[in-house]
Amino acid sequence: MTIETKYDLSTPYSLSEDQIAYFRENGFIKLKQVLPADVLAFYGSEITRLVKALNTETLPMEQRSTYRKAFLQVMNLWEHSEIVKTFVFSPRLAKIAADLLQVSGTRLYHDQALYKEPGGGITPWHADQYYWPLATDRSVTVWIPFQDTPLEMGPLAFCAKSQHQDFGRALSISDESERQIQASLEAAQFEVIEEPFELGEVSYHLGWTFHRAGQNATEHPRAVMTMIYMDENMRLANPTNQQQVNDWHGWCPGAVIGEVIDTPKNPVLYSSKA
């Protein structure tokens, strides 16, 4: 690992007041030149190696459900590689999350690689926090592609200002969530932002912001790493569905309902109190 690589994961990325205001209003933001190409190549190669090694999907594409066609999903890669742990624990990325959420610090909920294979299907409309037993809305996901991601590769698309809407919050990722949320968004005339991602560009979106992704119509995988951050003072909520129960035991084992989610799997990655 080079000195430059370490530097780029620890040095702060300055956000303007306008950017923070945009995120607060729209529930997401895309930020350019967050990570340089050599850093993405270095960590991306290790993450890709682990996705290939740990992936359990064996069915041909035509036999999979809509969810399983959307991407290969491998979680908590930081527990399998010190290299990936350095990337996931990046203070640079965690501080951006804290600044956008306007909280004193952020801790890790979990990471996940999302690799959309060539010919992979859509990622239906959904809101992530359906799956998370969190007491407040102070949670955010960073979406980091390891290549230029044109529209035909299925970049993430966002519904601006949707983070305050109640419709669709009880839907898991499915054909039904795609139909119902799409219809609701159209009826309410929400704006959908679907744009390519340049190499080095990343996005952050709130847990309740609706988002989706198109098919990967290219011959190359859409390689993406994500980290989910939460307020360092986030408390565990009483789960409202079975998926939240599963997440509690899978990603916050030992956490107690009503108390701060302070477990070995959920370390503080950035804090202004430090």
Backbone bond lengths (Angstrom), bond angles and torsions (degrees), N, CA, C in turn:
res aa  C-N    CA-C-N  psi(-1)  N-CA   C-N-CA  omega(-1)  CA-C   N-CA-C  phi
1 M - - - 1.465 - - 1.526 109.24 -
2 T 1.307 116.29 133.01 1.457 119.93 -177.29 1.515 111.68 -85.33
3 I 1.322 115.55 159.94 1.466 120.67 175.47 1.523 109.79 -60.40
4 E 1.331 116.14 -38.73 1.456 119.40 -179.52 1.524 111.78 -62.12
5 T 1.337 115.83 -39.77 1.456 119.44 179.51 1.520 111.08 -62.55
6 K 1.326 117.36 -46.14 1.455 120.50 177.71 1.533 110.50 -59.29
7 Y 1.335 115.69 -43.29 1.461 120.99 -177.12 1.528 110.85 -60.58
8 D 1.312 116.95 -43.29 1.447 119.83 -174.95 1.525 113.12 -71.25
9 L 1.316 116.86 -14.71 1.457 119.18 177.52 1.526 112.96 -95.53
10 S 1.305 116.73 -6.78 1.458 119.31 -176.98 1.520 113.34 -117.97
11 T 1.321 118.02 -26.75 1.462 119.38 -177.79 1.525 110.98 -71.50
12 P 1.330 117.55 140.11 1.465 120.09 -177.14 1.520 112.88 -65.44
13 Y 1.319 115.21 148.91 1.464 123.64 172.64 1.521 106.11 -107.44
14 S 1.311 117.10 119.54 1.469 120.74 -173.66 1.525 111.47 -81.57
15 L 1.312 114.78 126.18 1.451 121.49 173.89 1.522 109.68 -101.91
16 S 1.326 116.16 141.99 1.456 120.46 176.10 1.525 109.62 -85.52
17 E 1.307 115.85 162.84 1.465 119.91 175.89 1.521 110.93 -62.37
18 D 1.340 116.44 -33.92 1.468 120.17 178.30 1.524 110.88 -65.04
19 Q 1.329 117.19 -39.10 1.464 120.12 179.07 1.525 111.14 -66.37
20 I 1.313 116.46 -42.68 1.467 119.97 178.44 1.525 110.45 -64.06
21 A 1.327 116.49 -39.58 1.464 120.59 178.31 1.524 111.04 -66.21
22 Y 1.333 116.98 -38.67 1.462 121.18 177.96 1.531 110.17 -61.72
23 F 1.321 116.02 -45.31 1.466 120.36 179.20 1.525 110.52 -62.48
24 R 1.308 116.95 -44.91 1.465 121.02 -179.14 1.526 110.67 -60.72
25 E 1.323 117.44 -38.37 1.457 121.07 -178.05 1.527 112.43 -77.74
26 N 1.330 116.67 -42.48 1.464 120.87 -169.89 1.527 114.61 -100.00
27 G 1.342 117.67 -15.83 1.454 120.24 177.90 1.510 114.87 82.55
28 F 1.327 117.16 5.08 1.456 121.88 176.77 1.524 108.64 -160.30
29 I 1.329 115.68 165.28 1.453 120.75 171.65 1.518 108.85 -158.00
30 K 1.329 115.61 146.68 1.464 122.09 172.37 1.521 107.32 -107.76
31 L 1.334 115.59 133.73 1.461 121.61 -176.48 1.524 109.41 -123.77
32 K 1.318 116.49 129.09 1.459 121.35 -178.41 1.525 111.26 -89.18
33 Q 1.333 114.72 153.68 1.471 123.26 172.01 1.539 112.19 55.07
34 V 1.308 115.10 41.67 1.466 119.50 177.26 1.529 110.55 -79.48
35 L 1.338 115.98 -38.93 1.461 121.50 -179.41 1.527 109.28 -132.24
36 P 1.334 117.94 132.46 1.464 120.57 179.73 1.517 112.62 -75.29
37 A 1.317 115.42 163.64 1.464 121.56 -173.59 1.520 112.44 -60.84
38 D 1.345 118.00 -38.42 1.474 118.75 -176.94 1.522 111.23 -69.01
39 V 1.311 117.52 -34.66 1.466 121.17 177.03 1.529 110.29 -66.41
40 L 1.327 116.16 -44.64 1.466 119.87 179.16 1.519 111.32 -63.44
41 A 1.334 117.00 -39.64 1.461 120.12 179.33 1.525 111.20 -66.05
42 F 1.332 116.43 -41.90 1.459 121.34 -177.52 1.518 111.29 -63.62
43 Y 1.323 116.96 -53.63 1.456 120.17 -178.03 1.522 111.92 -76.36
44 G 1.322 116.58 -33.36 1.454 119.98 179.44 1.514 113.06 -60.92
45 S 1.331 117.42 -37.08 1.458 119.82 -179.90 1.527 111.20 -65.82
46 E 1.343 117.58 -38.59 1.458 120.61 178.69 1.525 111.13 -71.23
47 I 1.318 117.02 -39.80 1.467 120.39 178.53 1.522 110.39 -65.53
48 T 1.329 117.28 -41.22 1.464 120.80 177.52 1.528 110.78 -62.72
49 R 1.320 117.29 -40.51 1.465 121.09 178.00 1.529 110.29 -59.14
50 L 1.329 116.75 -43.83 1.454 120.25 -178.65 1.523 112.08 -70.75
51 V 1.324 117.41 -37.03 1.465 119.84 177.21 1.527 109.73 -59.88
52 K 1.316 116.76 -43.61 1.469 120.12 178.54 1.528 111.22 -64.83
53 A 1.326 116.61 -38.72 1.467 120.82 -176.62 1.525 112.41 -75.11
54 L 1.329 117.71 -35.60 1.466 121.30 -171.34 1.526 114.05 -102.11
55 N 1.328 117.63 -14.14 1.455 120.18 -179.10 1.532 110.87 -59.91
56 T 1.318 116.37 137.64 1.469 121.10 -178.99 1.531 112.46 -111.80
57 E 1.326 118.31 3.21 1.466 121.45 -179.66 1.526 109.89 -76.58
58 T 1.323 116.92 121.73 1.461 121.36 -178.27 1.523 113.31 -123.15
59 L 1.329 117.77 -12.78 1.462 120.29 -177.60 1.521 111.30 -72.05
60 P 1.334 117.83 145.53 1.463 120.28 170.78 1.531 109.73 -61.03
61 M 1.324 116.05 153.45 1.465 120.60 -175.62 1.519 111.87 -53.91
62 E 1.323 118.01 -41.27 1.459 120.79 -174.31 1.523 112.89 -69.18
63 Q 1.325 118.35 -14.68 1.462 121.31 179.93 1.533 112.73 -99.66
64 R 1.285 118.22 1.18 1.459 120.88 -176.80 1.521 111.88 -90.90
65 S 1.332 114.89 158.80 1.462 121.08 171.74 1.524 109.73 -72.63
66 T 1.324 116.74 168.72 1.463 120.78 178.37 1.520 110.83 -57.14
67 Y 1.332 116.20 -42.57 1.472 120.07 -179.89 1.526 110.24 -61.56
68 R 1.319 117.04 -45.45 1.463 120.46 -174.68 1.525 112.35 -76.93
69 K 1.329 117.48 -19.29 1.471 120.55 172.69 1.528 111.59 -74.76
70 A 1.335 115.94 -21.59 1.464 120.30 -171.08 1.528 113.03 -69.10
71 F 1.341 116.74 -38.46 1.467 119.58 -177.43 1.517 110.83 -171.83
72 L 1.331 115.49 159.43 1.452 121.44 163.85 1.513 106.38 -84.00
73 Q 1.316 117.66 128.96 1.462 122.94 -172.13 1.528 109.09 -123.13
74 V 1.326 115.66 117.66 1.461 121.09 178.08 1.523 107.70 -129.13
75 M 1.330 116.89 127.80 1.458 121.47 -170.57 1.530 112.87 -110.79
76 N 1.328 114.00 157.70 1.466 123.62 178.46 1.528 112.79 47.84
77 L 1.328 113.87 52.00 1.462 120.24 176.05 1.525 111.56 -64.06
78 W 1.321 117.43 -22.63 1.470 120.44 -177.94 1.529 111.16 -62.43
79 E 1.312 116.96 -22.90 1.460 120.27 179.90 1.534 112.64 -80.04
80 H 1.324 116.95 -6.97 1.465 121.49 -176.05 1.523 113.25 -110.86
81 S 1.318 118.60 -5.92 1.459 120.29 -174.64 1.522 110.11 -158.47
82 E 1.317 116.35 129.34 1.465 120.36 176.39 1.525 110.96 -66.34
83 I 1.336 116.37 -31.96 1.474 119.80 177.55 1.519 109.69 -63.81
84 V 1.323 116.59 -48.35 1.463 119.81 179.85 1.526 110.64 -66.44
85 K 1.312 117.53 -35.80 1.465 120.51 177.35 1.525 110.81 -58.53
86 T 1.323 117.68 -41.04 1.463 120.98 177.49 1.521 110.98 -60.14
87 F 1.316 116.12 -40.56 1.466 120.93 179.87 1.529 110.68 -68.38
88 V 1.327 116.57 -50.33 1.466 121.32 -176.69 1.527 111.12 -63.26
89 F 1.323 117.21 -35.05 1.461 121.54 -177.35 1.526 112.42 -87.55
90 S 1.320 118.76 12.79 1.466 123.17 -177.20 1.528 112.49 -53.62
91 P 1.333 118.47 118.39 1.469 120.27 175.29 1.526 112.26 -63.47
92 R 1.326 116.87 -30.79 1.470 120.85 179.87 1.529 110.03 -59.90
93 L 1.325 116.44 -49.80 1.463 120.76 -177.81 1.526 111.68 -72.07
94 A 1.330 116.81 -37.11 1.469 120.52 -179.40 1.523 111.79 -69.13
95 K 1.337 116.86 -34.46 1.469 119.58 178.96 1.524 110.82 -69.69
96 I 1.333 117.28 -37.49 1.467 119.02 175.13 1.524 109.34 -56.70
97 A 1.338 116.07 -44.35 1.466 120.06 179.40 1.521 111.23 -60.13
98 A 1.326 117.55 -44.71 1.466 120.94 179.84 1.520 111.09 -63.22
99 D 1.335 116.20 -42.11 1.467 120.02 -179.42 1.523 111.03 -64.78
100 L 1.324 116.94 -40.89 1.465 120.08 179.51 1.525 111.59 -68.75
101 L 1.322 116.54 -40.38 1.467 120.55 179.38 1.526 112.09 -75.90
102 Q 1.330 115.92 -16.27 1.464 122.66 -177.09 1.532 110.52 59.14
103 V 1.338 113.45 50.76 1.464 121.59 175.43 1.526 108.15 -124.36
104 S 1.329 116.27 166.18 1.461 120.73 -175.29 1.521 113.05 -71.96
105 G 1.325 117.04 -24.01 1.452 120.10 -178.72 1.507 111.03 -171.66
106 T 1.331 115.32 169.20 1.454 120.27 -179.24 1.518 109.92 -131.18
107 R 1.327 115.06 145.64 1.456 121.33 172.75 1.531 108.17 -120.32
108 L 1.313 116.23 162.40 1.453 121.87 -177.43 1.523 110.85 -79.33
109 Y 1.322 116.74 133.42 1.469 121.21 167.28 1.530 107.82 -88.30
110 H 1.323 116.72 -63.21 1.463 121.15 165.59 1.526 108.64 -167.16
111 D 1.324 116.19 166.59 1.456 120.12 172.84 1.522 108.38 -105.43
112 Q 1.324 116.18 164.07 1.460 119.83 172.01 1.524 110.13 -159.51
113 A 1.324 115.30 134.97 1.457 121.65 171.12 1.523 107.98 -86.03
114 L 1.330 116.12 137.46 1.461 122.24 179.65 1.525 107.79 -128.04
115 Y 1.301 116.46 96.93 1.461 121.89 -176.79 1.531 109.00 -105.00
116 K 1.330 115.86 110.48 1.470 120.94 178.38 1.526 107.58 -88.42
117 E 1.311 115.94 112.17 1.458 121.02 -175.38 1.531 111.94 -68.53
118 P 1.327 117.98 160.22 1.467 119.57 170.94 1.525 110.27 -54.99
119 G 1.312 116.46 127.35 1.455 120.28 -175.50 1.508 114.00 83.50
120 G 1.332 117.50 1.60 1.455 121.08 179.05 1.517 111.98 -63.32
121 G 1.326 115.74 149.20 1.453 120.50 -174.94 1.514 113.83 -83.42
122 I 1.322 114.99 -173.82 1.459 120.81 -179.89 1.529 110.59 -68.64
123 T 1.310 115.28 156.62 1.464 122.23 164.40 1.523 105.65 -100.35
124 P 1.330 119.04 110.35 1.464 120.61 -174.06 1.534 112.94 -63.11
125 W 1.315 114.73 159.45 1.457 121.12 174.85 1.527 109.83 -54.67
126 H 1.330 115.46 137.30 1.463 120.50 177.53 1.521 109.13 -167.90
127 A 1.331 115.65 169.23 1.461 123.66 169.67 1.516 107.49 -121.28
128 D 1.320 116.87 127.28 1.463 121.97 -173.09 1.527 113.36 -60.01
129 Q 1.330 116.44 -35.80 1.463 118.70 -169.72 1.526 112.32 -71.01
130 Y 1.317 117.53 -6.81 1.468 120.53 168.44 1.529 110.25 -53.85
131 Y 1.328 116.64 -32.16 1.461 122.32 -175.04 1.527 113.48 -91.54
132 W 1.323 118.01 -9.47 1.472 120.48 -168.10 1.523 111.85 -110.45
133 P 1.329 118.66 125.17 1.469 121.66 178.06 1.531 111.22 -83.80
134 L 1.320 116.16 68.33 1.461 122.08 -175.19 1.527 110.17 -112.74
135 A 1.323 115.31 141.83 1.465 120.56 -171.02 1.524 113.94 -77.06
136 T 1.340 118.32 -21.38 1.463 121.25 -179.85 1.527 109.46 -134.29
137 D 1.310 115.43 178.26 1.469 120.75 179.23 1.528 112.62 -91.19
138 R 1.326 118.68 12.05 1.473 121.53 -177.27 1.533 110.30 -84.62
139 S 1.325 114.30 65.99 1.464 122.23 177.07 1.523 108.13 -138.27
140 V 1.336 116.01 148.96 1.459 119.56 -175.02 1.521 109.05 -153.61
141 T 1.320 115.78 147.30 1.465 122.42 178.17 1.516 109.81 -113.21
142 V 1.328 116.70 132.31 1.465 120.64 169.45 1.522 107.71 -96.54
143 W 1.326 116.68 133.94 1.475 124.75 -176.62 1.519 106.81 -116.36
144 I 1.345 116.42 113.52 1.463 121.99 -170.12 1.527 110.31 -120.85
145 P 1.336 118.49 101.61 1.459 119.83 176.35 1.529 111.19 -79.66
146 F 1.326 116.35 144.65 1.459 121.59 -179.16 1.525 112.46 -96.17
147 Q 1.325 117.49 11.96 1.455 122.34 177.10 1.523 108.43 -152.79
148 D 1.317 116.97 162.26 1.459 118.93 166.18 1.528 106.89 -53.60
149 T 1.337 116.19 136.73 1.464 119.75 -174.74 1.524 109.34 -125.95
150 P 1.332 116.85 90.79 1.469 120.06 178.66 1.520 110.79 -73.02
151 L 1.326 116.00 171.89 1.457 120.67 -176.81 1.522 112.03 -58.95
152 E 1.331 117.52 -35.95 1.462 119.63 -177.29 1.529 113.06 -71.88
153 M 1.342 117.73 -7.45 1.457 121.56 178.24 1.529 112.02 -96.44
154 G 1.325 117.37 -7.81 1.463 120.32 176.49 1.514 115.13 87.30
155 P 1.350 118.70 52.48 1.470 119.23 175.72 1.519 110.91 -67.72
156 L 1.330 115.49 163.62 1.459 120.58 179.61 1.526 109.51 -69.18
157 A 1.332 115.64 137.48 1.463 122.55 175.26 1.524 108.33 -118.37
158 F 1.323 116.14 145.97 1.457 121.51 -172.83 1.524 111.03 -124.05
159 C 1.314 115.79 146.47 1.457 121.25 170.48 1.518 107.74 -97.93
160 A 1.330 115.48 106.55 1.456 120.68 -176.91 1.521 111.34 -62.87
161 K 1.336 115.55 136.53 1.462 124.55 175.12 1.536 113.38 70.05
162 S 1.326 117.19 15.74 1.466 119.53 -176.70 1.521 113.51 -86.68
163 Q 1.342 117.47 -4.58 1.466 120.70 -172.62 1.529 113.47 -67.35
164 H 1.324 117.11 -14.88 1.467 119.95 -178.66 1.531 112.65 -102.31
165 Q 1.332 117.02 2.21 1.461 120.56 -176.30 1.531 111.53 -88.39
166 D 1.323 115.44 142.31 1.462 120.36 -178.35 1.523 113.22 -88.17
167 F 1.331 117.73 -27.39 1.457 118.87 -176.58 1.530 110.32 -62.88
168 G 1.320 115.46 141.53 1.457 120.34 176.16 1.509 115.86 83.01
169 R 1.305 118.10 -5.69 1.467 120.05 -176.52 1.529 112.64 -71.82
170 A 1.314 117.20 -17.44 1.465 120.07 -179.11 1.525 112.04 -98.03
171 L 1.352 116.78 15.07 1.459 120.70 -176.14 1.519 110.76 -110.63
172 S 1.325 116.43 129.38 1.461 120.76 171.41 1.528 108.93 -79.14
173 I 1.327 117.31 171.05 1.461 121.58 179.92 1.528 108.91 -66.76
174 S 1.325 116.01 119.95 1.463 119.64 -174.37 1.523 109.78 -169.29
175 D 1.329 115.90 173.45 1.464 119.92 172.35 1.523 110.33 -60.06
176 E 1.333 116.04 -35.41 1.462 120.13 -179.19 1.523 111.47 -67.54
177 S 1.342 117.43 -40.65 1.468 119.26 178.08 1.526 110.31 -65.12
178 E 1.319 117.25 -36.97 1.466 120.38 177.53 1.524 110.66 -61.48
179 R 1.326 117.09 -46.78 1.466 120.47 -177.52 1.525 111.52 -68.66
180 Q 1.326 116.68 -51.13 1.461 119.78 -173.41 1.526 112.41 -68.12
181 I 1.321 116.71 -45.36 1.465 118.88 -177.62 1.526 110.25 -69.29
182 Q 1.337 117.93 -40.85 1.460 120.38 177.00 1.524 110.72 -57.67
183 A 1.329 117.40 -45.12 1.466 121.02 179.93 1.524 111.09 -63.17
184 S 1.325 116.86 -41.59 1.464 120.60 -179.70 1.525 111.18 -66.56
185 L 1.322 116.82 -41.17 1.464 120.47 179.59 1.522 111.16 -64.69
186 E 1.317 116.06 -41.52 1.462 119.54 178.92 1.520 111.03 -65.80
187 A 1.321 116.65 -41.80 1.466 120.36 -178.90 1.526 111.20 -64.11
188 A 1.339 115.93 -36.04 1.469 120.39 -179.22 1.520 112.45 -89.09
189 Q 1.331 117.08 -1.00 1.470 123.76 177.39 1.540 112.71 57.93
190 F 1.331 115.47 44.09 1.454 120.55 174.29 1.523 110.09 -74.61
191 E 1.322 115.03 151.69 1.462 120.48 177.47 1.527 110.12 -89.91
192 V 1.328 116.09 130.94 1.461 121.99 176.39 1.528 109.11 -105.33
193 I 1.316 115.60 127.76 1.462 121.62 179.90 1.523 108.10 -105.43
194 E 1.312 116.53 111.15 1.466 122.11 178.04 1.519 107.87 -128.69
195 E 1.329 116.46 108.89 1.457 122.36 -174.81 1.529 109.82 -138.61
196 P 1.326 117.60 155.79 1.472 119.73 173.79 1.524 110.96 -64.30
197 F 1.331 115.87 160.65 1.456 122.70 172.65 1.527 108.22 -111.69
198 E 1.321 116.38 129.98 1.453 120.62 171.75 1.526 109.36 -79.12
199 L 1.321 116.98 157.30 1.454 120.27 173.75 1.524 108.93 -60.94
200 G 1.302 117.86 128.84 1.459 122.45 -177.40 1.509 113.93 95.51
201 E 1.317 116.91 -10.82 1.468 122.17 177.31 1.521 109.02 -89.51
202 V 1.322 116.56 137.16 1.460 121.72 178.17 1.523 108.46 -131.63
203 S 1.320 115.25 165.75 1.462 119.32 175.74 1.520 109.52 -127.75
204 Y 1.321 114.57 154.85 1.461 122.96 172.42 1.522 107.24 -125.65
205 H 1.333 117.27 133.47 1.463 119.71 175.98 1.526 110.40 -138.17
206 L 1.319 115.52 145.13 1.452 122.15 179.72 1.531 110.85 -67.68
207 G 1.328 115.09 158.32 1.451 120.05 -179.00 1.511 114.34 -61.94
208 W 1.350 117.48 -27.12 1.461 120.10 -179.16 1.525 112.92 -102.27
209 T 1.309 118.64 8.43 1.465 120.84 176.80 1.533 109.26 -80.91
210 F 1.307 116.91 126.60 1.462 120.08 178.98 1.525 110.30 -72.91
211 H 1.334 115.43 138.35 1.459 120.39 -179.43 1.520 109.40 -153.96
212 R 1.314 115.68 163.19 1.465 122.73 -179.97 1.533 107.56 -154.25
213 A 1.326 115.75 178.66 1.462 120.82 173.17 1.518 108.34 -147.55
214 G 1.329 116.00 148.83 1.456 121.18 179.65 1.516 111.83 -81.53
215 Q 1.311 115.67 -176.68 1.453 122.55 177.63 1.531 110.84 -69.13
216 N 1.308 115.74 158.61 1.461 120.56 169.09 1.522 107.69 -97.48
217 A 1.332 115.84 99.46 1.463 121.28 -177.08 1.523 112.22 -92.17
218 T 1.333 117.38 9.65 1.461 121.15 -179.57 1.535 110.09 -96.90
219 E 1.317 115.11 177.73 1.460 121.22 178.29 1.522 112.19 -95.34
220 H 1.341 116.91 9.73 1.454 121.36 -176.77 1.534 109.87 -123.59
221 P 1.323 118.37 146.26 1.468 120.11 177.59 1.521 111.08 -68.40
222 R 1.325 115.38 144.59 1.462 121.00 171.46 1.522 106.76 -90.78
223 A 1.330 114.65 99.17 1.462 121.02 -175.36 1.528 109.53 -89.98
224 V 1.336 116.17 122.31 1.465 121.68 -176.44 1.521 109.29 -139.69
225 M 1.324 115.89 139.02 1.460 122.32 171.02 1.512 108.67 -115.24
226 T 1.322 116.37 141.13 1.459 120.61 177.85 1.520 109.95 -130.54
227 M 1.324 114.83 150.27 1.458 121.58 168.74 1.519 108.00 -129.28
228 I 1.319 115.36 137.54 1.460 121.44 176.96 1.525 107.62 -104.02
229 Y 1.320 115.66 123.40 1.462 121.74 179.22 1.525 109.15 -110.54
230 M 1.330 114.72 151.43 1.462 120.11 173.69 1.527 108.42 -136.10
231 D 1.292 115.27 157.93 1.461 122.06 174.40 1.530 108.75 -47.07
232 E 1.330 116.76 135.04 1.467 119.43 -179.95 1.526 112.03 -60.42
233 N 1.339 117.34 -18.22 1.463 121.94 178.65 1.530 112.81 -102.32
234 M 1.338 116.61 15.32 1.469 120.28 -177.74 1.525 111.10 -62.28
235 R 1.342 114.84 136.00 1.456 121.01 177.10 1.530 110.29 -106.12
236 L 1.300 115.33 151.91 1.457 121.18 178.50 1.519 109.42 -75.37
237 A 1.330 115.85 127.96 1.460 121.06 177.01 1.521 110.34 -91.57
238 N 1.305 115.88 157.06 1.461 120.48 173.56 1.525 107.67 -65.72
239 P 1.337 119.12 120.17 1.470 120.20 -176.42 1.520 112.66 -57.33
240 T 1.340 115.08 144.19 1.459 120.76 -179.56 1.525 112.55 -108.84
241 N 1.340 117.67 -3.37 1.461 121.02 176.32 1.528 108.50 -154.34
242 Q 1.317 116.49 170.70 1.458 120.45 -176.22 1.523 111.76 -66.78
243 Q 1.326 116.59 -33.27 1.470 119.75 178.21 1.523 111.27 -61.55
244 Q 1.332 117.20 -38.28 1.462 120.37 177.52 1.524 111.24 -68.82
245 V 1.322 117.06 -34.63 1.470 119.80 174.20 1.522 109.71 -62.09
246 N 1.328 116.50 -45.15 1.462 120.95 179.66 1.522 111.37 -61.90
247 D 1.332 116.47 -42.67 1.465 120.41 179.25 1.526 110.97 -64.02
248 W 1.302 116.52 -42.25 1.476 121.09 178.14 1.526 110.17 -53.27
249 H 1.314 116.51 -52.68 1.460 119.83 -175.52 1.527 111.94 -76.71
250 G 1.340 116.73 -25.74 1.454 119.25 -178.90 1.515 114.30 -83.94
251 W 1.341 117.49 -40.91 1.463 121.13 -171.67 1.513 113.97 -114.52
252 C 1.338 117.95 -12.22 1.470 121.46 178.03 1.521 110.34 -134.08
253 P 1.322 118.59 46.08 1.468 119.94 -174.45 1.522 111.60 -61.94
254 G 1.312 115.18 130.81 1.456 120.53 -178.95 1.509 114.16 94.47
255 A 1.337 117.73 -13.34 1.463 120.28 177.49 1.529 109.43 -66.53
256 V 1.326 115.39 148.91 1.468 121.81 -176.13 1.515 109.51 -113.55
257 I 1.320 116.85 134.27 1.467 120.80 179.86 1.523 110.01 -56.04
258 G 1.326 115.56 130.09 1.455 121.83 179.69 1.509 114.62 90.48
259 E 1.341 117.24 -8.57 1.465 120.82 -179.79 1.521 110.94 -112.18
260 V 1.337 115.87 161.32 1.465 121.28 179.94 1.524 109.58 -60.39
261 I 1.329 115.93 138.31 1.467 121.84 -178.26 1.531 108.04 -80.08
262 D 1.301 115.45 80.37 1.467 122.32 -175.99 1.527 107.87 -115.66
263 T 1.326 116.43 84.93 1.458 122.21 -179.50 1.527 108.63 -124.87
264 P 1.325 118.46 166.41 1.463 120.56 177.45 1.529 113.56 -59.18
265 K 1.326 117.97 -24.62 1.459 120.78 178.07 1.525 112.48 -84.29
266 N 1.317 117.71 -7.38 1.471 121.12 -174.30 1.528 111.37 -127.33
267 P 1.330 117.74 59.20 1.459 120.38 -177.57 1.525 112.20 -71.46
268 V 1.321 115.35 152.62 1.469 120.46 170.87 1.527 107.17 -71.74
269 L 1.333 116.36 126.83 1.467 121.50 -178.82 1.516 112.51 -100.64
270 Y 1.325 116.37 -24.78 1.477 120.96 174.43 1.516 107.74 -150.99
271 S 1.327 116.59 138.27 1.461 120.96 173.95 1.522 109.37 -150.09
272 S 1.315 115.07 131.77 1.459 119.24 174.93 1.528 111.24 -71.98
273 K 1.337 116.04 -12.23 1.469 120.28 178.73 1.525 112.11 -79.61
274 A 1.333 116.09 -17.07 1.467 120.11 -175.27 1.535 112.01 -69.05
